[in-house]
């Protein structure tokens, strides 16, 4: 049965994608692995692994369209648009800014004369490459579009369809705790939260761990660049929330150089993490 592992982190820059790609590489030596880049606002796993992305499908979102013959220019649709995608001018048909629309449907229900119906817009793309040793799935939000969780939801649908083909699926989430991150985490059996020994690292780690507790997802901590600061920040938090630190990865010039040259890291810490995942 497939095991889905999420790699996340409260803040950006902790090495989350570096760890995710390294674990995927290590697991792929013995198992069928799918790596999913769910950081759809800024996907970069394909750059770290030097993989070519292949377009798989276009993701669309519903948006309203107006029948100007029916529209009475009442302006009610604009009053309920929370994203300010509808601009109402007295005695004129509404002006619609499609890139600001999140497809909530409030305008559709508010219209008293049923002048609004639905059409679609492209909001992003899904990429899938199953020709390399590591199969790679990713999504990317189109520029100026506001709702990235729709792209993650499309990734989740694909994962559900093809998960039986793999032993392990590694999902690299975006940083933070916003909707796209939650959507990605909900697919996971287990989550590894990557952090660093700094006050900011501790603060954001606490936020993501509290979220994982609420989602009832088993989680552990990976302390990256463990020797650059005072790791007591993270150790105390680990004890408070009762979530273990399963690995400490020290700062390494070799890792930095490999990252800059698109070479995944491989060291004893990554090997140990992989063994714990397999158990």
C-alpha positions in Angstrom: 0.0 0.0 0.0 1.3 3.5 -0.9 2.6 5.7 1.9 2.2 9.5 1.4 4.8 11.7 3.1 4.4 15.4 3.3 7.4 17.7 3.6 6.4 21.1 5.0 7.7 24.0 7.0 6.2 27.1 8.6 8.6 29.5 6.9 10.3 29.6 3.6 14.0 29.0 3.2 14.4 26.2 5.7 15.5 23.7 3.1 12.1 22.0 2.7 12.5 21.3 -1.1 16.1 20.3 -0.7 15.1 17.7 1.9 12.0 16.5 -0.1 14.0 15.9 -3.3 16.8 14.2 -1.5 14.4 11.8 0.3 12.7 11.1 -3.1 16.0 10.3 -4.7 17.0 7.9 -1.9 13.7 6.1 -1.8 13.7 5.7 -5.6 16.8 3.4 -5.3 14.5 0.6 -4.1 11.0 1.7 -4.5 8.5 3.3 -7.0 8.4 6.9 -6.0 6.2 9.9 -7.1 7.5 13.3 -6.1 4.8 16.0 -6.0 5.7 19.7 -6.0 2.6 21.3 -4.4 4.2 24.7 -4.0 2.2 25.9 -7.0 2.9 29.6 -6.5 6.7 29.0 -6.9 7.5 25.4 -7.9 11.2 24.6 -8.0 11.7 20.8 -7.4 12.2 20.3 -11.1 15.1 22.8 -11.0 16.8 21.1 -8.0 16.5 17.7 -9.8 17.2 19.1 -13.3 14.0 17.5 -14.6 12.1 18.5 -17.7 8.4 19.2 -16.9 5.8 17.9 -19.4 2.5 19.6 -19.6 -0.3 17.3 -18.5 -3.4 19.4 -18.3 -4.8 22.9 -18.0 -6.6 23.9 -14.8 -9.7 26.0 -15.2 -11.9 27.9 -12.8 -15.4 29.1 -13.2 -16.1 32.8 -13.6 -19.3 34.7 -14.2 -20.4 36.2 -17.5 -23.2 38.7 -18.0 -26.1 38.7 -20.4 -26.2 42.4 -21.1 -29.7 42.2 -22.6 -31.0 41.0 -19.2 -28.8 43.1 -17.0 -30.7 46.1 -15.4 -27.5 47.7 -14.1 -28.6 47.5 -10.5 -25.1 47.1 -9.2 -26.1 44.4 -6.6 -23.5 42.0 -8.0 -20.7 44.3 -7.2 -21.8 44.8 -3.6 -21.2 41.1 -2.8 -17.9 40.7 -4.6 -15.3 40.4 -1.9 -12.4 40.4 -4.3 -13.5 43.6 -6.0 -13.6 41.9 -9.4 -16.8 43.6 -10.3 -16.9 47.4 -10.9 -20.3 49.0 -11.1 -21.0 52.3 -12.8 -24.5 53.8 -12.6 -26.6 53.0 -15.6 -24.0 50.9 -17.2 -23.3 47.1 -17.4 -20.7 45.9 -14.8 -17.0 45.9 -15.6 -15.5 42.6 -14.8 -11.8 42.0 -13.8 -11.4 38.2 -14.4 -8.0 37.9 -12.8 -9.4 39.0 -9.4 -12.3 36.6 -9.4 -12.2 33.5 -7.2 -15.4 32.0 -8.6 -17.2 32.2 -5.3 -20.6 32.6 -7.0 -22.0 35.4 -4.7 -22.8 37.6 -7.7 -24.7 34.8 -9.4 -27.0 34.3 -6.5 -27.4 38.1 -5.9 -28.5 39.0 -9.4 -32.3 39.6 -9.2 -32.9 39.0 -13.0 -30.7 36.0 -13.5 -28.4 37.9 -16.0 -25.3 36.0 -14.8 -24.2 32.6 -15.9 -20.9 30.7 -15.9 -17.9 30.4 -18.1 -14.3 29.3 -17.4 -10.8 30.8 -17.3 -7.4 29.2 -17.3 -5.7 29.6 -13.9 -2.7 27.3 -14.2 -1.2 24.0 -15.5 -0.3 20.6 -14.2 2.9 18.9 -15.3 3.6 15.2 -15.1 6.7 13.3 -16.1 6.7 9.5 -15.7 9.7 8.7 -17.9 12.5 9.2 -15.3 13.3 7.0 -12.4 11.4 9.4 -10.1 8.0 10.2 -11.5 7.3 13.9 -11.1 4.0 15.7 -10.7 3.7 19.5 -10.2 1.4 22.4 -10.7 1.9 26.1 -11.4 -0.5 28.9 -10.8 -0.8 31.4 -13.7 0.5 34.8 -13.0 -2.0 37.3 -11.6 -4.4 34.5 -10.5 -5.5 34.7 -6.9 -6.5 31.1 -5.8 -3.6 28.6 -5.8 -5.5 25.9 -3.8 -7.5 25.1 -6.9 -4.2 23.9 -8.5 -3.4 21.9 -5.4 -6.9 20.3 -5.5 -6.2 19.2 -9.1 -3.0 17.7 -8.0 -4.8 15.8 -5.3 -7.3 14.4 -7.8 -4.5 13.1 -9.9 -2.7 11.6 -6.9 -5.9 9.8 -5.9 -6.2 8.3 -9.4 -2.6 7.1 -9.7 -1.4 6.5 -6.1 -1.8 2.7 -6.5 1.1 2.7 -8.9 3.6 3.8 -6.2 5.2 2.6 -3.0 5.9 6.2 -1.8 4.6 9.6 -2.7 6.5 12.6 -1.4 4.5 15.9 -1.4 6.5 19.0 -1.1 4.1 21.7 0.2 4.4 25.5 0.1 5.6 27.3 3.1 3.1 28.7 5.7 -0.3 27.4 6.8 -2.7 28.9 4.2 -5.3 27.0 2.2 -2.9 25.5 -0.5 -0.7 24.0 2.3 -3.7 22.6 4.1 -5.0 21.1 0.9 -1.7 19.3 0.3 -1.3 18.1 3.9 -4.8 16.5 3.9 -3.5 13.9 1.4 -0.6 12.8 3.7 -0.3 9.8 6.0 2.7 11.4 7.8 4.4 14.8 7.7 8.0 15.9 8.2 8.3 19.6 9.2 11.6 21.1 8.2 12.9 24.0 10.4 16.0 25.8 11.5 17.4 26.8 15.0 16.4 30.4 14.9 13.6 32.4 16.7 11.8 32.8 13.4 12.2 29.1 12.7 10.8 28.2 16.1 7.8 30.6 15.7 6.7 29.3 12.3 7.4 25.7 13.3 5.0 26.1 16.2 2.3 27.3 13.9 2.6 24.5 11.4 2.9 21.8 14.2 -0.3 23.1 15.9 -2.0 22.9 12.5 -0.9 19.3 12.1 -2.1 18.4 15.5 -5.6 19.9 14.6 -5.5 17.9 11.3 -4.6 14.8 13.3 -1.7 14.0 11.1 1.3 12.1 12.5 4.4 14.5 12.3 8.0 14.8 13.1 10.6 17.5 13.0 13.8 17.7 10.8 16.2 20.4 12.1 18.1 21.7 9.1 21.3 23.7 9.5 21.3 22.5 13.1 24.6 24.1 14.0 23.9 27.7 12.9 22.0 28.8 16.0 20.7 27.8 19.4 18.7 24.6 18.9 17.2 24.9 22.3 14.4 26.9 20.7 13.4 23.8 18.7 14.2 21.2 21.4 11.9 23.0 23.9 9.1 23.3 21.4 9.5 19.6 20.5 9.0 18.7 24.2 6.1 21.1 24.7 4.1 19.7 21.7 5.4 16.2 22.1 6.6 15.9 18.5 10.1 14.3 18.0 13.1 15.7 16.2 14.1 12.7 14.1 17.1 14.2 12.4 19.6 17.1 12.7 21.3 18.1 9.5 24.3 20.4 10.1 25.2 23.2 7.7 27.5 22.1 4.9 29.3 24.0 2.1 28.9 20.8 0.0 25.2 20.9 0.3 25.1 24.6 -0.7 27.4 23.9 -3.7 25.3 20.9 -4.8 22.1 22.9 -4.4 23.6 25.7 -6.6 24.5 23.1 -9.3 21.3 21.1 -9.3 22.7 18.1 -7.4 20.5 16.5 -4.8 22.1 16.0 -1.4 23.0 12.5 -0.2 24.4 12.1 3.3 24.0 10.0 6.4 21.2 12.1 7.8 19.1 11.7 4.6 19.8 8.0 4.7 18.6 7.8 8.3 15.4 9.8 7.6 14.7 7.4 4.7 15.1 4.4 6.9 12.7 5.8 9.4 10.1 6.5 6.6 10.4 2.9 5.4 9.8 1.5 9.0 
